[in-house]
């Protein structure tokens, strides 16, 4: 006896689902990208890379509001954070609401600004005018004693591959910093490095990128900070 099409496809099988606007039927791995809240350095708009300040009181308020926004997303399976205190403290606010343990991953750490750590844009440009100018237009140029954006991209590529393998078809909160989050969004969009210099990310903002098993990706949300701007 020949099975009908209905009988031959189990209920809930991907073949029965209407395709997405990109023509995909499979479910993606979903990264909810959360930037940490305010720190003393971010208040003064100073380069803050491998230094390790914690959140201010305002930063903790932002983190709590961001956590409440994040948990509106369904099916969160894991929370992975940069090991730096500002990110870890933000991740812990999500953990309080979800009951999920926080996992640290060094690949999500911020760019190393080297000798510019703690300086403002103006101070860094006055200290090293030619180098600073080149750094702003060439992703292969590192800060003095630091890391280039190209090196960050290589690190993030490895980290993304590892996390996709570890959490396939799951929703994962990644708590990180400006440069890693921008780099992940650049990768998911398949655009050039200009995005790093032109995209603004607010403190405690939420972005969402999805990755499919065929190698494709979609960005669902960028820089949602409405939850704490009240």
N, C-alpha and C positions, 0 to 999 in steps of 0.2 A: 504494500500500500504506500502510495506516495504522500509524503507529508505536505501540508499546505505551507505557504510562506509564513503564516502566523504561527503554526506549530513548530517550524524548524528554527525559529529565532527565539531564544529565551527572553522572558519579560525583563526589561531593563537593559538588554544587550545594546551595545553602541550602535549596531546596525539599525535599530528601531528609532533612534533619536534623529530629530531634524538636524541637518548640518548647521554649523555656525555660519556667520557671514563670511568667514574665511574658508568655508567648505569642510570644516573638520567635525567629526563625530565623537572623537575621543575627549576625555576630560583632561584638563591641564594640571600641571603642578603650579600652585598659586603662591607667589611671594608678596606678602604685605610688607612694604618697605617703610619703616618708621624711623624718622630722624629723632635723635635725643632732644631733650628740652634745654632750656637756657642754662648757661654757665657764666661765671664771672668774666671769662674771656669773650664769650659771644656778646655779652652786654656791651663791651667796648669794641666789638668788631675786630678782634685780634686773631691772627692765625692760630688755630688750635688743632694740632695734629696729634703727636704722640704724648704731649703733655696730658696730665690726668686730673683736671679739675672735676669736682662733682657738680651736681645741679644746685642752682640757687633755689630759694623758696618759690620764686615764680616758675623756675624750671620744673619743680616738682608738681606744681599746679598744672602746668602744661602737660606733663607726662601723665598725670591722672586723667586729664580730659582726653588725651590721645588714646589712652588705654580704653576708655569708655567708647570711643569711636571705633577702635580696632575690633572690639568684641562684637560689634554689630555684624561683622563678617562671619559667615557660617563655617563651621567645621574646622576651626583652628586645631591643628594637630601638634604643633611644636613652636617654641620660641627660641630663636638663635640670635645671639648678640655679640657685638664687639666686646672684648674684655675690658675696655676702658670704662671708668666709673660712671661717666655721664650716660653712656649707653646702657650699661648694666642696671643703673638705677631706674632708667626709663623702662627697660624690659621687665623689671620686677613689678612695676605697676600693672603691666599686662598679666603677669603671672598671678597677682592677687585676684584678678577678676576671672581668670580661666582655670586656676588650679593646676596649671601646667608648669613643670620645672623649666628653668632657664638653662640653656646650653650656650657656653661661650665658644666662639670660633675666631681665631686670630686673623683669618682672611678678611673679616669685616672691619678691621681697624682703619682708622683714618689715614689719609696721606701723611707722610713724614715731611713736615715743612722745614726740617733741619734748623739752620741758624735763624730762620725767620719765625720760629716758634715764639708766640707771645707778642710779635710786632703787629702794628696796624699796616694796612695797605700802603699808606704814605710813608711810614717808617722803613718798610722793606724796600720801597722804590727809591728812597733817598740813600739807603745803605748800599744797594747794588743796582743802580739805575739800568745799566745795560742788560744785566742778567734778568732782572725782574721784567723788563720789557720783552725779552725773548721768551721767558717762562709763560707769559700771558698769551703767546701766539704759537708756541711749539710744544706739543705734549711730550716730546722726548727730552726736554730740558728740565733737569731737576732743580729744586731749591738747593742752595749751598749746603752740603752735608745731608741732604734729604733725598726725596724720592720723586721721580717724574710721574706725570699722569699716565704715561705709557706703561710704566712699571706697575702702577696701581691697576691698570686694565688687565695686565697679565695675571696679577694676583686674584682679581675678581673673577676672571674667566675660569681659573682653577677652582675657586671657591664655589662658583655657580655650578660647575659640573659635579663637584662633590655633593652639594646639597640636593641637586636633582636626582642623583643616584641614591642618596640616603632617604629622601622623602618623596618618592614618586607618587604623582596624582594626589598630593596632599596640599593643604593650606598651611603655610609656614610664615610666621611673623619674623622678619629680619630687622633687628634694631641696629642702626649703624649711623653713619656720618654723611656729610654732604658729598664728598668725592666718591665713596663707594656706591651710594644710592644713585647719583647722577650716572656713574659708569654702568650700573645695571640697567638703568632706563635707556641709556644710549645703545647698549647691546640689544635690549628687547625691541627697540624701535628700528634697529639696523641703520642708524644715521651716523654721521661723522662726528669728530671730536668738538666741532663748534658748539654742540649742545652743552659741553662742560662749562663754557664761558658765557652762555646766553640763558640757561635755565636757572631760575631762582627757586631755591627750596627753603621754606620757612622752618624755623625750629618746631619740633614736635609735629611735623607734617606727615601725612600718610599718602603713599603712592602704591599702586598695585600693578604688578606685571605677571603674566601667565606664560608658561612654557609648555609646549606640546611634544609628544613623543616623536613627531616627524621633524623636530628641529625648529619648528616655527614658534613665534612668540607674539603676544599682544599686550599692549599697555592699556589698562582699564581706567587708571586714575593717576593724576599727578598733582602733588603739592596741595592736598586738602588739609587746611589748617583752620577751618571754620569752627571746629570743636572747641578751641581755646580762645578764639578772638571774640570774646563776649564782654 
